[in-house]
Amino acid sequence: MPNFVCGRFELDLTQPRIMAIINVTDDSFSGDGLRGNLDGALNKAERALAEGADILDLGAESTRPGSDPVPEQQEIDRLVPLIEALQGCGVPLSVDTLKPSVMRAALAAGADLINDVNGFRAEGAVEAVAAGTAGLCVMHMQGEPRTMQQAPQYANVVDEVGAFLVQRTEVLLRAGVRRERVLLDPGFGFGKSTEHNLALVRGLGALRDLGYPLLVGLSRKSLLGAITGKPVEARGPASVAAALMAVQYGAAIVRVHDVAPTRDALAVWQAMS
Ligand code: HH2
């Protein structure tokens, strides 16, 4: 597979990569939201880099089930200073947003990757990102965050998620995006029951066969609570196991809260593979 083109960077994805989650939200499900505290976010980013993060994913709007949208100016005001302050950190800066105006502001401030949990479906999203070289993570979500976990329905979750990702990617390619800029993500927990999430983990190989690198975010999610019976703050070990399984099944990048243990687990996996 060719290198993943990601703004100022090209990532070799023949070895698994770690995307560290840096939330400046008020209400993230994992309880790690830094409420727009720039120094807190910079400290967290520095720690993630020291622990071996390959990408930083900056988010200013929670998308947990039941969450409410954040005004776009607030999202921009929280993200832009962070992107500017982290410009020289040496790894790609990803921005987790579904709003075209925020995408534009983030790219103008120097973001390298736009991570859209809505698959670039908002009006103007494709136009906001098509030019340039920023990486684009296309994620699947059924419904919208406020209601998505109420009654998710699929006839065949792997096929339907795959078809959606192909369709959204074709829209991007038609708008002039090079294939090397695209990452796909099945969107664990975004309009999916436990059974749907498990079927998608087992189906990662089929999704990888679509021909794009896969990003997987299972860290601390409710699927792990359903399996272990543990509350969100005690899901660290389960998250590391889930990241390993995701890589084993075909993920190129894992999106995690806990970089250090994930880095160790991947090092062991690589040495023993
Ligand atoms: N999950 C969350 C947010 N963004 N982006 C991608 N590509 N894949 C994911 O699985 C994903 C994502 C939810 O996790 P988190 O950021 O920890 O929580 P919140 O949205 O509550 O801030």
Residues whose N, C-alpha, C, O or C-beta is under 5 A from the ligand:
A	BS01	HH2	N23 T25 D27 S28 F29 S30 E61 S62 T63 R64 D96 N115 C137 M139 D185 G187 F188 G217
